Amino acid sequence: MRRVTGKLMLLDTASLYFRAYFGVPESVKAPDGTPVNAVRGLLEFIERLVRDHRPSHLVACMDADWRPQWRVDLIPSYKAHRVAEERESGPDEEEVPDTLSPQVPVIEEVLDALGIARVGVAGYEADDVIGTFTARATGPVDIVTGDRDLYQLVDDGRGIRVLYPIKGVGTLQLTDEAVLREKYGVDGPGYVDLALLRGDPSDGLPGVPGIGEKTAAKLIAEFGDLAGIMAALDDPKAKLTPSQRKRLAESRPYVAVAPTVVRVARDVPLPEVDTVLPRAPRDPAAVERLGDRWNLGGSLRRLLLTLDAVA
């Protein structure tokens, strides 16, 4: 990975194109009738993000493996409810709307033609790619995602924040440590402990039964972190209710492996990639061809104008 100087923006691309798909009418189609609502919506998202936040570097982070086996080996229920088809080799097929799947290769082609860095690494989720880019960055980082799991990366000291879309990308929650403490009572690293104790049905994480978000936050405030909470089980004087002791003791096997599953990887073998925000498209002819083929119209034109103005 080349050295990144300046402001880095990392896109949780799948999170954003899912939002685009459900936020832009499916009546937006290519000349042959193929829906392109996710493609156009994502381009509009990127244009707005670049215009409003002016990063010097931008990476579209991809899910090369949306359900890595190393996570499933530790917690078999991890994202199990989202499996459309199991495969003997390679990632299982994720349940995705029929009219969204064909748009993903188009998104990849358009990003490549524009020269916007696109990175996915076999065996890892986009979150892990984001975690590794963030770990290696020397300047401020804006992470754009609709996945709260990435709150764990928030770090005021390093200028790392999460831009969480509330409505499109025009209304974003700028998530820093103050927001995390106000909403959850924890900092970035503390969010991992909160999330694994609370559980997350959308990711198939069971959590510790009987311990919801508020109780998890209180336990973290009392004992400092997950290790402190589990150590309190061996201290009869620790302020744990009999029910909490019972539930935590029964959940020891889960608690032992859950941090590895919930924490994003920070050591992904990233490829050599130019992350500088392009001012002009890498392949103008391909951009024009793709724009005509898929009826990308004003969405693509506005992005090109914004790149030229701010890059």
C-alpha positions as CSV (number, residue, x, y, z in Angstrom):
1,M,0.0,0.0,0.0
2,R,1.4,3.4,-1.0
3,R,1.8,6.0,1.7
4,V,-1.3,8.1,2.2
5,T,-0.8,11.8,3.1
6,G,-3.8,14.1,3.5
7,K,-7.4,13.2,4.3
8,L,-8.5,9.7,3.5
9,M,-12.1,8.7,2.9
10,L,-13.0,5.0,3.1
11,L,-16.3,3.8,1.6
12,D,-18.1,0.7,2.9
13,T,-19.2,0.2,-0.6
14,A,-21.8,-2.5,-0.2
15,S,-23.4,-0.7,2.7
16,L,-23.8,2.4,0.4
17,Y,-25.0,0.6,-2.7
18,F,-27.6,-1.3,-0.7
19,R,-28.8,2.1,0.6
20,A,-28.8,3.5,-2.9
21,Y,-30.7,0.5,-4.2
22,F,-33.5,1.0,-1.7
23,G,-33.4,4.8,-1.9
24,V,-33.6,5.3,-5.7
25,P,-36.6,4.0,-7.6
26,E,-36.2,0.8,-9.5
27,S,-37.8,2.6,-12.5
28,V,-34.3,4.1,-13.1
29,K,-33.1,1.8,-15.9
30,A,-30.7,1.3,-18.7
31,P,-31.9,1.5,-22.3
32,D,-32.4,-2.3,-22.3
33,G,-34.6,-2.1,-19.2
34,T,-32.0,-3.3,-16.7
35,P,-32.4,-1.4,-13.3
36,V,-29.5,0.8,-12.5
37,N,-30.8,2.5,-9.4
38,A,-28.0,1.3,-7.2
39,V,-25.3,2.4,-9.7
40,R,-26.7,5.9,-10.1
41,G,-27.4,6.2,-6.4
42,L,-23.9,5.2,-5.5
43,L,-22.4,7.7,-8.0
44,E,-24.6,10.4,-6.5
45,F,-23.5,9.4,-3.0
46,I,-19.8,9.7,-3.9
47,E,-20.4,13.0,-5.7
48,R,-22.0,14.5,-2.6
49,L,-19.4,13.0,-0.2
50,V,-16.5,14.4,-2.3
51,R,-18.2,17.8,-2.7
52,D,-19.0,18.2,1.0
53,H,-15.9,16.6,2.6
54,R,-13.2,17.1,0.0
55,P,-10.9,14.1,0.7
56,S,-7.5,14.0,-1.0
57,H,-7.7,10.1,-1.1
58,L,-10.7,7.9,-1.6
59,V,-11.0,4.1,-1.5
60,A,-14.1,2.0,-2.3
61,C,-13.7,-0.9,0.0
62,M,-15.3,-4.2,-1.1
63,D,-16.5,-7.4,0.4
64,A,-14.3,-10.0,-1.3
65,D,-15.7,-12.4,1.3
66,W,-18.8,-11.2,3.1
67,R,-18.8,-14.2,5.6
68,P,-15.2,-15.3,6.2
69,Q,-14.8,-18.9,7.2
70,W,-12.4,-17.9,10.1
71,R,-15.3,-16.0,11.7
72,V,-17.8,-18.7,11.0
73,D,-15.4,-21.3,12.6
74,L,-15.6,-19.3,15.8
75,I,-19.3,-18.4,15.8
76,P,-21.2,-20.7,13.3
77,S,-24.3,-18.4,13.4
78,Y,-22.3,-15.5,12.1
79,K,-24.5,-14.1,9.2
80,A,-25.9,-17.5,8.7
81,H,-29.5,-16.2,8.1
82,R,-28.2,-14.2,5.1
83,V,-26.8,-17.3,3.2
84,A,-28.7,-17.8,0.0
85,E,-26.6,-20.8,-1.1
86,E,-23.8,-22.7,0.5
87,R,-20.7,-23.4,-1.6
88,E,-18.0,-26.1,-1.1
89,S,-15.3,-23.7,-2.3
90,G,-15.2,-20.0,-2.0
91,P,-17.6,-17.7,-0.1
92,D,-21.2,-18.7,0.3
93,E,-23.7,-16.8,-1.8
94,E,-25.3,-13.9,0.1
95,E,-29.0,-13.3,-0.2
96,V,-29.2,-10.1,-2.4
97,P,-32.2,-8.7,-4.3
98,D,-32.4,-10.2,-7.8
99,T,-32.2,-6.8,-9.4
100,L,-29.2,-5.6,-7.3
101,S,-26.8,-8.4,-8.0
102,P,-26.3,-7.6,-11.8
103,Q,-25.6,-3.9,-10.8
104,V,-22.5,-4.7,-8.7
105,P,-20.2,-5.6,-11.7
106,V,-21.4,-2.3,-13.3
107,I,-20.4,-0.4,-10.2
108,E,-17.0,-2.0,-10.3
109,E,-16.5,-1.2,-14.0
110,V,-17.5,2.4,-13.5
111,L,-15.2,2.9,-10.5
112,D,-12.3,1.4,-12.3
113,A,-12.9,3.6,-15.4
114,L,-13.0,6.7,-13.2
115,G,-9.8,5.7,-11.5
116,I,-11.3,5.5,-8.0
117,A,-9.4,3.0,-6.0
118,R,-11.4,-0.2,-5.4
119,V,-10.0,-2.7,-2.9
120,G,-11.2,-6.1,-1.8
121,V,-9.0,-8.9,-0.3
122,A,-9.8,-12.6,-0.5
123,G,-10.9,-14.0,2.9
124,Y,-11.8,-10.6,4.3
125,E,-14.8,-8.3,4.6
126,A,-14.8,-4.6,3.6
127,D,-14.7,-3.8,7.3
128,D,-11.4,-5.5,7.6
129,V,-10.0,-3.6,4.6
130,I,-11.2,-0.4,6.2
131,G,-9.7,-1.3,9.5
132,T,-6.3,-1.9,7.9
133,F,-6.3,1.3,5.8
134,T,-7.2,3.1,9.0
135,A,-4.5,1.5,11.0
136,R,-1.9,2.5,8.4
137,A,-3.1,6.1,7.8
138,T,-1.0,8.9,9.0
139,G,-3.6,11.6,8.5
140,P,-7.4,12.1,9.3
141,V,-9.8,9.4,8.1
142,D,-13.5,9.6,7.3
143,I,-15.2,6.2,7.2
144,V,-18.6,6.3,5.4
145,T,-20.8,3.4,6.4
146,G,-24.3,2.4,7.5
147,D,-22.7,-0.3,9.7
148,R,-22.3,0.7,13.3
149,D,-19.7,-2.0,13.9
150,L,-17.1,0.4,12.5
151,Y,-17.7,2.8,15.4
152,Q,-14.9,0.7,17.0
153,L,-12.4,2.6,14.8
154,V,-13.4,6.1,16.0
155,D,-10.4,7.8,17.5
156,D,-10.4,11.6,18.1
157,G,-6.6,11.7,18.7
158,R,-6.0,10.4,15.2
159,G,-8.8,12.3,13.5
160,I,-10.8,9.1,12.7
161,R,-14.5,9.4,12.5
162,V,-17.5,7.6,11.0
163,L,-19.9,9.4,8.7
164,Y,-23.1,7.4,9.3
165,P,-25.9,8.1,6.7
166,I,-29.2,8.9,8.4
167,K,-31.0,10.0,5.2
168,G,-29.0,9.4,2.0
169,V,-25.6,11.0,2.4
170,G,-27.0,14.5,2.6
171,T,-27.8,13.9,6.3
172,L,-24.8,12.3,8.0
173,Q,-24.2,11.6,11.7
174,L,-20.6,12.7,12.2
175,T,-19.6,10.1,14.8
176,D,-16.7,11.0,17.0
177,E,-15.9,10.0,20.6
178,A,-18.3,12.5,22.1
179,V,-21.2,11.1,20.1
180,L,-20.3,7.5,21.1
181,R,-20.1,8.5,24.8
182,E,-23.4,10.3,24.6
183,K,-25.3,7.5,22.7
184,Y,-23.6,4.4,24.1
185,G,-21.5,5.4,27.0
186,V,-18.3,4.0,25.5
187,D,-15.4,5.1,23.3
188,G,-14.3,3.4,20.0
189,P,-12.5,0.3,21.5
190,G,-15.3,0.0,24.1
191,Y,-17.8,-0.3,21.3
192,V,-16.5,-3.8,20.5
193,D,-17.2,-5.0,24.1
194,L,-20.6,-3.3,24.0
195,A,-21.5,-4.9,20.7
196,L,-20.5,-8.5,21.6
197,L,-22.2,-8.3,25.0
198,R,-25.4,-6.9,23.5
199,G,-25.3,-9.1,20.4
200,D,-26.5,-8.3,16.9
201,P,-29.2,-10.3,15.2
202,S,-28.4,-8.7,11.9
203,D,-25.0,-10.4,12.0
204,G,-26.1,-13.5,13.8
205,L,-24.2,-12.6,17.0
206,P,-26.1,-14.1,20.0
207,G,-24.7,-11.8,22.7
208,V,-25.0,-12.6,26.4
209,P,-28.6,-13.4,27.2
210,G,-30.2,-10.8,29.4
211,I,-27.6,-8.2,28.8
212,G,-28.8,-5.5,26.5
213,E,-27.2,-2.3,25.4
214,K,-27.8,-0.3,28.6
215,T,-26.7,-3.0,30.9
216,A,-23.6,-3.7,28.8
217,A,-22.7,0.0,28.9
218,K,-23.1,0.0,32.7
219,L,-20.9,-3.1,33.1
220,I,-18.2,-1.5,30.9
221,A,-18.4,1.7,33.0
222,E,-18.1,-0.3,36.2
223,F,-15.3,-2.7,35.2
224,G,-13.5,-0.9,32.4
225,D,-13.7,-3.4,29.6
226,L,-14.7,-7.0,28.8
227,A,-11.6,-8.5,30.5
228,G,-12.5,-6.6,33.6
229,I,-16.1,-7.8,33.5
230,M,-15.1,-11.4,33.1
231,A,-12.5,-11.0,35.9
232,A,-15.3,-9.8,38.2
233,L,-16.9,-13.2,37.9
234,D,-14.1,-14.6,40.1
235,D,-14.5,-11.8,42.6
236,P,-17.4,-12.4,45.0
237,K,-17.3,-8.8,46.1
238,A,-17.7,-7.4,42.6
239,K,-21.0,-5.6,41.9
240,L,-22.7,-8.2,39.7
241,T,-26.2,-9.3,40.2
242,P,-26.8,-13.1,40.6
243,S,-28.5,-13.1,37.2
244,Q,-25.6,-11.3,35.6
245,R,-23.1,-13.7,37.1
246,K,-25.1,-16.7,35.9
247,R,-25.5,-15.4,32.4
248,L,-21.9,-14.3,32.0
249,A,-20.6,-17.6,33.4
250,E,-22.7,-19.6,31.0
251,S,-21.5,-17.4,28.1
252,R,-17.8,-17.8,28.8
253,P,-17.2,-19.9,25.6
254,Y,-18.9,-17.2,23.4
255,V,-17.1,-14.4,25.2
256,A,-13.8,-16.1,24.6
257,V,-14.2,-16.1,20.8
258,A,-16.5,-13.1,20.1
259,P,-13.8,-10.4,20.2
260,T,-12.0,-12.0,17.3
261,V,-15.2,-12.1,15.3
262,V,-16.4,-8.6,16.2
263,R,-13.1,-6.7,15.9
264,V,-12.2,-5.7,12.4
265,A,-8.8,-7.0,11.2
266,R,-6.0,-4.5,10.9
267,D,-3.4,-6.6,9.2
268,V,-5.1,-7.4,5.9
269,P,-2.5,-7.8,3.0
270,L,-3.5,-4.7,1.0
271,P,-2.5,-4.5,-2.6
272,E,-0.4,-1.7,-4.0
273,V,-3.0,0.9,-5.1
274,D,-3.1,4.5,-5.9
275,T,-5.7,6.0,-3.5
276,V,-5.4,9.6,-4.7
277,L,-8.7,11.1,-5.7
278,P,-8.7,11.4,-9.5
279,R,-9.3,14.7,-11.1
280,A,-9.9,13.2,-14.5
281,P,-11.1,9.7,-15.4
282,R,-8.5,7.0,-15.8
283,D,-10.2,5.8,-19.0
284,P,-12.4,8.5,-20.5
285,A,-13.5,6.3,-23.4
286,A,-14.7,3.6,-21.0
287,V,-16.5,6.2,-18.9
288,E,-18.4,7.5,-21.9
289,R,-19.2,4.0,-23.1
290,L,-20.5,2.9,-19.7
291,G,-22.4,6.1,-19.2
292,D,-24.3,5.5,-22.5
293,R,-24.7,1.8,-22.0
294,W,-26.2,2.1,-18.6
295,N,-27.9,5.5,-18.9
296,L,-25.9,7.0,-16.0
297,G,-26.7,10.5,-17.3
298,G,-26.5,13.3,-14.8
299,S,-25.3,11.2,-11.9
300,L,-22.0,10.5,-13.8
301,R,-21.7,14.0,-15.2
302,R,-22.1,15.6,-11.8
303,L,-19.4,13.3,-10.3
304,L,-17.0,14.1,-13.1
305,L,-17.5,17.9,-12.6
306,T,-17.0,17.6,-8.9
307,L,-13.9,15.5,-9.3
308,D,-12.5,18.1,-11.6
309,A,-13.4,20.9,-9.2
310,V,-12.0,19.5,-6.0
311,A,-9.4,16.9,-6.8
